[in-house]
Amino acid sequence: MKIKLIPLNVFVNLPLLFSASSLLLPFISFEAHSASEPSDLFELPLEDLLDIEVLSPSQTVKKIGQAPNIITSITAKQIASMGARTLSDVLKMVPGVQVLTRRNGQDMVWIRGIPTGRNSKVMLLIDGVPQREGLIGGWSSDEQTQINNIERIEVIRGPGSALYGGDAYSGMISIFTKHKVPQYNTVTAGIASFDKQWLNFEAGKEVGQSKLIVSGRWQQSEGYAQQYDRAGLDSTHNNNVKAKSLSGTFLSGNWQLGANFDDFTTEYPHYSSDQYKSQRYEILSAYLKHVFNFDKLTIENQLYTYQVTRTFERTIKDLDASINFYSDSDLDSDSNGLRSQWSYAFNSQQHTVFGLIYQQRNVSQYHETISLKNGIAVNEIESRVLKNGDSSPASHNRAVYIQHESLWMANQLGITLGARVDDYPEFDTEISPRVALTYQSNQDWSGKVILGTAFRPPTFLQQYEIRNDNNVSGNPALTPEQIETIEAEWVYHFSTNNNLAIRGFRSQLSDFIQSIDGKPYENSEAQLAVPGYEIEWNKKYQTTWSFFNRISTSFNYTRVNSDQASLAKNTLNWLVFAEDTQFSFYFGLNYLGRRNESDTYHSAVKVAQLAEQDNKRSYWTLDSHLSYRPHLESPWLLTLSAKNVLNKQHYNPTLAPDSYYDVRKEPRSLDLSLSYRFK
C-alpha cells in the first residue's frame, strides 16, 4: 500500500525522542518471562506446550495461541536434541519453510512459496538487531550464523511489516541468545566427515545484579565435493568452510549490552576447476538497551549496529597453472538504528504498544575490479554502485508503529489492530496494517484469522549498480515490492498429549522486482497469487521401556500452489524425540517434493547427458542424533550425529537463472563430539 500521508518534518525530531527515553531493545528481555518456561519440555502436557510464551508477534509476551501471527517456537533443548549444526538444520523442519543452497554455496530460506535468492525477503533478527547487509540486503542460515548460543528461535510465517517494517515480507526469524548464566561452563570438541573439526565453549558469571554470558566457536571443514561445475563439467571444488564466532552479553540492572562477531570463509563451489573464488564475511552485530518500568507503562529503547566486511578474490589459471585472470571485490557496509517502544497496559484486557524508529544504511566501499586479464595487468571496474554520482550510497528511514490488543469474552477472544508507517526519501511512504482475531477455548480448540500487508524496499544493488558489461544494471526508479496476505489457523486438542493444527493462507504479490534477459531491474506489472495450507500433528507418549521412556513426535505437511521455478509445491517433515535419564535420541525425515519446471532449465549445461538429467525430482533425507550422559551428575556428554543417513544423492536447481547445472547437496556425514561441563 502506497500513501503519501506524512510529511518528512513530522519525523525530524525522532532521534531526540529516542535520547529522551534512554537506550534499549524493542523487546522485553527474555528473563522477564523465563520463569514460566520449563527446564524439561517432556515434563509438560502438550496443551501447555502450545501455550508457550512468544515475543515476536506483538513485541510483548503472549501465549502462542493468542499471538497475532502463525508462529513456531524452537527451544535450545530441541536444537541440541536435533544435533543441529546450522540454522538451516533447524529451519528446514519448520512447516512452510524450504531451505535450498544457492550456487555460491550459501543457503536460501523460502517461506510459503516465495523465492528469495539472498534471503532479502525474510527478516532475520538476533536479539532484536536486523541482520541486513547494506548493499544486497541478505544473510545466510548456514555456518555464517552461530547457533550454540541460542536460547530460542521464533519463526513467523506471513507478513511482519506491521511491527518490523521492510524485509519482514514473506516471514521473519527472530533469534534470542542465552541471557541466563549457565549452571555449568561447557567445552565441546568434535570431529566429522569431510575433515571437519570444531570447538565450542559457553561460560558465564554472576556477581550481585550483574551477569556476563560468553560463548564462542571455531570450526573448519574441507567440505564435500561439488562434483560438477555450473556448465556440467567435472569439478575439483569442495564446499569448504572456516568459521569463528564470539558472542557476549552483559546485564546489570535495567541495562543490557550484547555483541556477536562472526568470521566466515568459504569458496564459491560452482565455478569451473580452473577458477577459484574465495568468500569471506566478517560481521559485527551489537546493541545497547535499557528499560524503564512503571506501574502500567514500560519504556524500552535500543541502539544497534550491524556491520559487514565482505571480501572476494577470483582467479583463473591456464593449463600450466599460471594465473591468467584475477579480480577482487571489497564491500564495507553498516546498518544502524534507534528504536523506542512504549507499552501501556490499561488493564489485564487492554494493551497498547507504540514505537518510533530511525534506521540508516551505508555502503562505504564496494567494487569488483579486474586487475589481470589474459595475463596482462589491467584496471577494469567490473561492478560498482553510484547514487547521484556518489560511490558510497547511504539512505535512511523513519517509522512509527502502533498496535492495540484487547481481550473479550472471559479473555477467550483476542482482537489486534495495528499499523506501521515507514518513510523513505527514495519512494512513497509505506503503510503496513494488520488485523488479527484469535480465539482460545478453555480446553478443546483455538483459532486465528489474520489479515496483513508487507513490503520489501529495493536494495542498493538493485537501485544503483553499474556493470561494465551492462548486464542487470540498477534502476533508481524502483519501488518496494508488495504483499497482502490472509491466513487462518485452527488447532484441536484430542487430549492433553495429542493435537492437530490446520492452517491456510493466500498471499497476493505485486510490484516484484525482476530483470528480464539481462536488462535493468524493473517492477513487474503482473500480480501473483500464492495460496496454500499446512497440516501439523503433535503427540507425546510415556512408555514403560527401560530406555527412551519419553517420546514426542511431530508431523507437518505443507502444500503451496505456485508455479515459481525451482519451488517445491509439497514438503513434509517428521520429527521424533526420545529420551530418558541417560540417552537422548532424535530422527528427522525431510521431504522436498518435485521442483517446478522452467523453460531455461539446464540450457547452459555443456554436457549433453547432464543437460538431460532431471534433478528437480522429489527427494527425502533422514537425519539422526544420539547423545549419552553416564548419569545426571556426570560432567561428560558424548554425541553422535548422522546427516543424510541413507546417503541420498540430491540437488538444488540454481536460482536466477536455473540454466546452470544443479548444486549438489551434502552426502552422508557423521559427527562425533565430546562435551565437558564444570563449575
N, C-alpha and C positions, 0 to 999 in steps of 0.2 A: 504494500500500500504506500503510495507516494503522495504526501500532502505537505505543502509548504505553509505551515501554520505559525511556526515560532521563529521570530527574527533572532539573528545572532546576538543582539545586545542583551537578550534575556539571560544568556549563558556567560556573559563576560566576567562576572564576578564569581563563577563557580569555584575556582581554586581558593578564594577567600573563605567560602563556606566550609570547605574541607579543613583548612587550617584552624578555623574557629571551633571545630568539633573534634580536633586531635586526630590521631592516626590509628587506623585499624582495618582489619579484614572485613569484607562484607558478609562474613559468615559468623555465626555463633561458634565459639571454639568447641572442639569435639568433647572436651571434658564436661561441658555443660549438660550433656545427656548420656555420657558413657556409663553412669551408674546403673542405668536401666538395661544395659546390654549384658548378655550372659557371657561367662567365661568359657562355657562349653555349649555350643548350639544344640548338641544332641540332648541336653537336659530339658529343653523346652518342647511343648507340643507345637505342631506345625501352625496351628491357629495363631499362636503368639509370634512365631517366626514371621508370619505375614504382617504382623503389626510392628515389626522393627521400625525404628525411627529413622527418617531420612531428612536431609537438609536441602539438597539442591533444588527441588521443585518450587519451594516457597522462600528460600533463604531464611526460613525459620524451621524449627524442629517440628515434624509432623509424623504421625503414623503412616506407614506406606500405603495403607488402604484409603487414607484421606488425602494423600498428596495429589495435587492437580497436574499430574503427568503420569505417563506409563513409564515405570522405572524398575530397574533391577539393582539390588544391593549385594555386593560380594565382599565378604569379610576377609581379614588377614588369615584366619584359620582355614577358610575354604581355599584361598590362594596357596597356602602351604600344603594342604592336603592334596591339591591337584598336582603338586610338583611343578608349578608354572615357572618357566624361566624368563618369560617376557610378558608384557601386557597383552600381546597378541594371543598368547596361550589362554588367557582368561577370556578375552572379548569374543573369541570365535565360538564359545559355548553359550553366549547370551542370545536369547530369542531376537530375531530380526537383524542380526549382525553378520556380515560376511567379511572375513579377513583374507585379503589377497596380497600377493607380492608383486611389486612393480618391477619394471625392467632394470631399474637402478639398484635392485636388491632390497629396497625398503618396503615396509608393509603399508597397505591401504585398508582403511576401515570404512565399509559401506553400510549404512543403516537404512533399512526399509527400501532397498532397491534404488538408492540414489548414489551413483558412482561419484567418486572424488579422487583424483589422481594423487594429490599430496595431502589429503585429509583436511583441506581448507573449508569443507562444508560441515565438518564435525568439530565442535569446540572441545578442547582439552584444557581442563583446569587442574592445577596441582596446588592445593592449599589456597585456592581462590585466585591464583595467578594464571592468566591466559597464556597458554604455550603456543604463541602465534608468531612465527618468524616474519620479520617485517617486509621482505621482498616477495616471497611466494605464499606466505600465509600458512605454511604447512608444519607438520610434526610427524613423528613416526612412532609406531607402537611396538617396534622390535627392541633390540638391545639398547637403543638410544635412551629408553626410559627405565630408570631403576625401579624395581618392584619389591626389594627386600625390606623397604622402609614403609610400605603401605599398610595402613590400618583398615581402610575401607575404600571401595570403588562404587560409585553410583553412576549407572548408565541410563540416561534418559533417551527414549526413542520418541521422535517428534520435535516440533519447533520449540526453541528455548529463547527466542529473541525478546519475549515479553519481559524477561528479567536480565538476560545476558547479552542482548544486542546482536550485532553481526557475527557470523561464523557459527552460531548455535542454530544451524539451518536445518539439517536432517536429524540432528541429535546432539547430545552433549555427554562427555565423560568427565566426571569430577572425582579426583583422587584426593583422599585425605591421608596425610602421612601420620606416623605414630607420634602422639603428643603425651604419652604416658611414659614415665621412666620404667624401663623393663625390669621385671623381677630379677632377671639374670642378665649379665653380659654374655654375648654369644659370638663365637667364631666358627665359621663353616668353611671347609675346603672341599673341593670336588674336582673330579676328572670325568671326561665324557668322550664319546666318539668324535672323530674328526680332529683329534689332537687338541681337545678343549680342556682348559684348566680355569678354575675360578676360586676366589677367596672373598667371603663376605664377613662383615662384622656389624654388631649392634651393641650399643652401650648407653648408659645414662647415669645421671647423678642428681640427687635431690638434696638441697640444703635450704631449710626453712621453707619459704614460699616460692623459692626459685628452683627451676628444673632445667636440666640440659640433656638433650637426647641427640646422639650422633649415630650415623650408620654410614657404611661405605661398601664398595665392591670393586673388585678387579677381575677381569676375565679376558681371555684371548682364545681364539679358535682358528685353525686353518680353514675350517668350513668344508662343506661338501662340494663336489664337482658340479659345475653347471651343465656339463656335457656338450651343449651346442650353443653357438652364439646366435644373435638375432637373425642372421642370414641362414641359419641351419647348418653351418659348417662346424666341424669339430672344434671344441673349445678347451683350453687349458686353465680357464679361470675357476676359482673357488669362491664360495660365499664366506670369505674370512671376516673376522670381527675382532677388534680390540676395543675394550670399553673400561673406563674408570669413572667412578662416581663417588661423591662425598656429600652427605646431607647432614644438616644440623638445625636444631630448633631450641631456642632459649625462651623460657616462660618465667615471668616474675610478676606476681600480682595480676593486674589487668593488661599487662604488656606481653607481646609475643613477637619474636624475631626469628625468621626462618630463611634458610638458603639451601639451594640444591645446585651442585655443579656436576655436569656430565661431559665426558670427553670420549667421543665415539668415532672410530675409524673403520672403514670397510672399503672394499674395492667395488667398482662397477662391474658386475659379473657377466653382463650380456654383450660386451664388446668381443670382437674377433681376437684370436690368440696373439696376434702381433700388436695389439693395442692394450694399454693398461691405463686405468683411470682410478685414482685413489679419491676417497671422500672422507674428510674429517670435519666433525662438528664439535665445537666447544660451546657449551650452553650454560649460562648462569641465570637462575631464577631465584629472586629474593623478595622478601616483603617485611614490612613492619606493621603491626596492628595494635590497636588499643580499644578498650570498651568502657563506656560509662553505663552503669546500671542504676536506674532509679526505680521508683515504686512500680510504675506501669510502662516506663519508657526505657528502651535500650538503644544507645547510640554506638554504632560500630564504624570505625574508619580504617582504611587500608591505603598504604603506599607500596607500590610494587614496581619491579623492573624485570624484564626478560631480555637477555642479550645473547645473540648468536654470532659466532665467528665460524664461517664455513670456508674450507679450502679444498679446491680440486686441482689435480695435476693429471694431465693426459699425455701419453707418449705413444708413438707408432714406430716400430722398428722394421728395418729391412731384413732380408734373409741372412745377412752377415752380422745381425744383432746390433748394427749401428743405428742410432736414433735418426729417423727421417722427419719426425714431426713432434713438436712439443707445444703444449698450451697450458695455461693455468688460469684459475678463477679464484678471486677473493671476494668474500661477502662479509661485511660487518653491518649488523642491523640491531636495533633495540626497540622495544615497546615499553612504555612507561605509563603508569596510571595512578589515579587517585579515586577512591570511592568512599562515599559516606552514606551509611544506611541508618535510618531512624525507624525503630519498630515500636509501635504503641498498642498495648492490649487494653481495650476499653473494658472488657470483662472476659470471662472464660469462653464466650461465644463469638466475640467480635475482635478482629485484629487487623491492623493496617501496617504496611511496610512502605516506606518512601525512601528513594535513593537518588543520589547525584553522582555523576561520573565524569571524569575528564581523562582522556587517553591520547597518547602521542605515539606515532610510528615514525622511525627514522632509518634511512639507509645511508650510512656514512661512506660506504665504499662498496662498489660492485663492478666487476668486469670479467669478461672471458677474453683472454688475449693470446694470440698465436705468436710465438717468438722464434719458431723454427718450422720451416715448410719446405719439403723436398730437399732437406739437408741444408737449406740456405737460411741464414738469420734474417728474420723479418720482424715487424712490429704491427700486427694487424689486430684491431679490436673486433673480436667476433660478436660480442654482445655487451650491451651496457644499457643503462636507463637514463633518460633525460626528461625532466619535468620543467617545462618552460626554460630550457637551456641549462638547468641545474642537474648535475650528475649525482647529487646527494639528495634525493627527494625526501620530503617529510610531509606528514599530514597529521590531523587530529580529529577527534570527535568529542562532542559534549552530549551528555544524555541525562535524562530524568526518567524515573520509573515509579509507579505507584501500584500497589496491589492491596485489595481488601478481601479478607476471608471471614466468612460468617458461618456459624453452625446453627441448625434449626432441628426441630422435631427430636428433642432429647439428645442433641448432638449427633444424630444419625445422618442428617442431610447437610452437606457442606457446599457452599457457593463461593467461588473465587472469581473475582473480576480484577483485571489488571491490564496495564499497557506501559510500554516504554517508548520514548521519543528520542531518536538519535539524530544529531545534526552534524553533517559533514560539509566542508567547504566545496567539495568537488561535485556533489549532486544533491538532489532534493532531500528534505527531511524525511526520515523513515519512521513510521508509527507502527508498532507491533502490539496489537491487542491480544488478549486471551480471556476466554470464559471457560470455567470448569464446574461441573456438578459432580459431587461424589456422594454415594450413599453406602453406609455400612450398617447392616443389621446387627442384632445382638450376637447371633451365632452363625447363621446359615450362609449368608451370601453378602457380597458387596459389589458395587458397580461404579463406573465413571463414564462421563461423556465430556470431551474436551474439544474446544474449537480454538485454533490459534494460527498465527501467521509468523513468518520469519523472513529474514533477508540475509544475503551474503554480499558484502561490498567487493568490487573487483580488487585484485592485488596490484601492487606496484608493477610487477612484471607484466600483467595483462594490460595495464594502462600505459606504461612508459618505455617498454623495452624497444631497443633499436638493434637490429641484427644486420651484419654486413651482407648476408645472403637474402635479406628481406623476407625471410620465412617466419610466419606467425609473429608479426610485429605487434606492438602495443597500440592501444586505442584510448586516448584520454577522454573520449566521449562516452565510454561505457557507464552503465548504470547498474545498481545492485540486482542480483538475482532474487526472485520472489518465490515464496511457497505458502500455500494455505492448506491447512490440514484439519480434518475432523477425525476423531478417534474415540473408541469406546472400549471398556473392559468390563467383563463380568466374571466374578470368582465365586465358585460354590464349594462349600466345605461339606464333604461327605461325612467326615469325622474330624476330630482334632488332629489326626495324623494323615489326612488324605484330602486333597483338594484339586480342583480343576479350574483353570483360567482360560477364557476365550476373549480374544481381542481383535478388533477390526480397525482399519484405518484407510483413509483415502486422502492423498496429497495431490494438490494441483500446482504444478511448477510452471513458471513463466519467466521471461527475460533472461533465460540462462545464457551464459557466456560461452561462445564457441568460436573455433576457427575452422573454416572450410577450405580444403585444398591449399593450405599454407598461407591463406590470406590473413590480414589483421583480424584480431579478435573483434567480435560484434555480439550484440544482444539479439538473440533469436526472437522472431515474432511468433513462433509456434508455442503452443502450450502442451503440456504433458500431464496426464493423469496417472497416478501410481496408486492403485488400490491393493489391499492385501489383508491377511489375517494371521494371527498367531494362536496356537494352542499350547498350553503348558500344564503338565500334570506333576504333582509332587506327592510323595508318600514316604512314611517312615515306619520302620519295623524295630521291635525289640525282641531279640531271639534268646534262646536258652543255650546257644552254642558256646563252646569254651573260648573260641576266638571270634572276633568280629561280631559281637553280640548286639551292636547298634548299627543299623543300616539306614541310609537315607538315599532315595533315588529321585531323579528329576528328568522329565522328558519334555522337549519342546520342538514344535514344528512351525515353520513359517512359510507362507505362500505369498509371493509378490507377483502381481500381474503386470509386468512391464517387459517390453521388448528391447530394452537398452542392451547394447552389445556387451558381451562378456559377463552379464549378470546371470546368476542362477535364480530361477523362479522358486525353487524348492530347497529349503535347508532343514536339517533335522539334527538334534543333539540328544544324547542320552548320557546322563551322569550318574554314577553310583559311588557313594562314600560309605565306608565301613570301618569301624574302629572298636578297640577295647582298650584296656589299660596299658598295653604294650605295643600293639600294632595299629597302624592306620593304612587303609588301602583305598585306592581310587582307580576307576577306569572311566574314560570318556570317549564316546563314539561321536564323531563329527562327520555329517554327510552334507555334501555340496552337490546339488543337482546339476543337470546339464546346463552349461552356459549358453546364452543366446547367440544366435548366428550373426554374422557380419559379412557384408559384401567384400570387405578388404582383407578378410582373414587369410593369413599366410601368403599374401600377394607379394611380399618382399623376400620370401624364403627361396634360396637359390638351389636347394637340393630337392629334386622332384619328389622323391619318396617321402621326405619330411613335409613338403608342402601339402601333400595329400593326406597327411596324418591328422586325425581328428583328436585333438587334446582337449576339446571342450566337453567331452562326455563327463558324466557324473562320476564322483569318487567318494569314498568314505575312508577315514583313518581312525585308528584306535590308539589312545594314549593310556598309560597306566603309571601308578606311583605307589610305592610301598615304603613305609617308614617303621623303624623299630627302636624302642627305648627299653632297655632291660627291666627297669622298674620306674615308678613315678618319680623317685628322687635321684635317679641316675643322671649324671651330667652329660652322658653321651647319647647322641641320636644318629642312627645310620639310615640313609635313604637310598633307594634305587628307583630310577625312573626310566621308562621306555617311551619314546615318541615314535609314532607311526610303527606300532608293534609288528604289523604284518608286512612291513616294507612295501607299501603301496606306491607304485610309480605314478605320480600325479603332477599336473602342471596348472599354471595360471596363464590364460591368454594375456598378452601385453595390452596395455591401455593407451589409447590416443597416440599412435594408432595401434591396432591389433594385427597389422600386416606382418610384423616380425614373428619369428619363431617364439614359442611359449617359454615362460620362465619355469624352470624346474623347481619343484618344492622339495623339502627336506626328506631324504630317505630315512630308514630306521636309524635311531640313535639311542645309546644307552648312557645314563648319567649315574654316577656313584658319588655320594657325598657323606662327610662325617662332620657332625657339629659337637662342639663342647661349650657348655654353659657354666658360668661361675659367678660368684657374688663380687 
